Amino acid sequence: MAVETVRKPYVRQRSAWWWTKNPRYVLFQFRELSSVFVVLYAFLVLWQLWALRGGSDAYYAFLVMWYSRPMMALNAVILAFAILHSVTWFALTAKVPLFRIKGRPPPAALVIGANLAIWVALSLLIVKLLYGGF
Amino acid sequence: MADRGTKMIKLRISRYRPERSGEPFDQEFTIPYRDDMVVLDALNYIKDHIDPTLTYRWSCRMGICGSCGANVDGTPKLTCALYLRDLKKRPVLIEPLANFAVLKDLVVDIEPFMEKLEAAKPYIIRKDERPIERGEYRQTPEELELYRQQSLCINCMLCYSACPVYGHDEKFLGPAASALALRYELDSRDQGSEERLAAVATEHGIWQCTFVGECSVVCPKHVDPAGAIQQLKALAATRLMKAMLLPLAPR
């Protein structure tokens, strides 16, 4: 039997500013945005290699540009986004327990802490290799 | 009705009456309230004393049926488990769960969610079905503990309301269905891991999740769907790597 219906599902439109409604959405959007800056840095390094290939004069010109104020500011922004990206990524590691201790997943603080510690140690090692001594 | 000295509270409720108006509209109600009232009690008060046409779902009023979810002041909540005294803003804004089509007032169309649940193959799949005379498939408390957290889901859909990825693309399998898939992946009695993983490890399945993590924040049962999806991703990725590196090894 055909039933007459007044069913009219209403689909609401999402505002383009949905992510401003919740601080965790804001953090998420910035984390997504961080990948743009990480890619940008990869291009900067390629640019540096290209300048290096152009000989000492070209590289000197690159270094003058590299240490200019706007470039330092851009690098500071890139560093901030890279740190945000890394820290939020490491915070994720505890979500996937790869092993168990006495039948239970390892505590989140231990997993995240260990990953962060290794990351910081490796970063310091690279800094030491590049610039020598502390 | 309200005596002198009775505390009053103002609520703004999103209404949608498909037979009357084309667009949802807000309606304000001021009602007497006590400190022990939850949001659902306020809705019931309005329906009983002010406007019997107000439409919303509820059943158990004790946080286990998963029917009474709504967005309260923008956050998905079980209205039966949210005290009015804990809400700071006035008027209290009550809207239907986000990311679902509205059928009437606070009632949303749950059909898309039911389809997601089915797609996750949320049942035990056996390769060798045992005859009934041999009894049930037994499990130790430790084996139960492996998937207990994911099994606590009450299908309230708060996680879908909180998920911007689902809000962006309704094809996304979503948090609860993924958590349910993991619940059966981790079940020692199940033998359908490959089949189920193939069903959920797809473009619109777990790989569409960008880990906003809000599903786990709003989950009233601490199921942690965001964590479940990451575990499924790790499971699917390891299995793919094994298949590539050791094509002849048993999986």
Chai-1 contact restraints between the chains, C-beta under 6 A:
chainA,res_idxA,chainB,res_idxB,connection_type,confidence,min_distance_angstrom,max_distance_angstrom,comment,restraint_id
A,V6,B,P18,contact,1.0,0.0,6.0,A-B,restraint_1
A,V6,B,E19,contact,1.0,0.0,6.0,A-B,restraint_2
A,K8,B,P18,contact,1.0,0.0,6.0,A-B,restraint_3
A,P9,B,A101,contact,1.0,0.0,6.0,A-B,restraint_4
A,P9,B,L103,contact,1.0,0.0,6.0,A-B,restraint_5
A,P9,B,D109,contact,1.0,0.0,6.0,A-B,restraint_6
A,Y10,B,Y16,contact,1.0,0.0,6.0,A-B,restraint_7
A,Y10,B,V102,contact,1.0,0.0,6.0,A-B,restraint_8
A,V11,B,A101,contact,1.0,0.0,6.0,A-B,restraint_9
A,R14,B,G167,contact,1.0,0.0,6.0,A-B,restraint_10
A,K21,B,G74,contact,1.0,0.0,6.0,A-B,restraint_11
A,R24,B,E214,contact,1.0,0.0,6.0,A-B,restraint_12
A,F28,B,V212,contact,1.0,0.0,6.0,A-B,restraint_13
A,K95,B,G227,contact,1.0,0.0,6.0,A-B,restraint_14
A,K95,B,Q230,contact,1.0,0.0,6.0,A-B,restraint_15
A,V96,B,Q230,contact,1.0,0.0,6.0,A-B,restraint_16
A,V96,B,Q231,contact,1.0,0.0,6.0,A-B,restraint_17
A,V96,B,A234,contact,1.0,0.0,6.0,A-B,restraint_18
A,G103,B,E142,contact,1.0,0.0,6.0,A-B,restraint_19
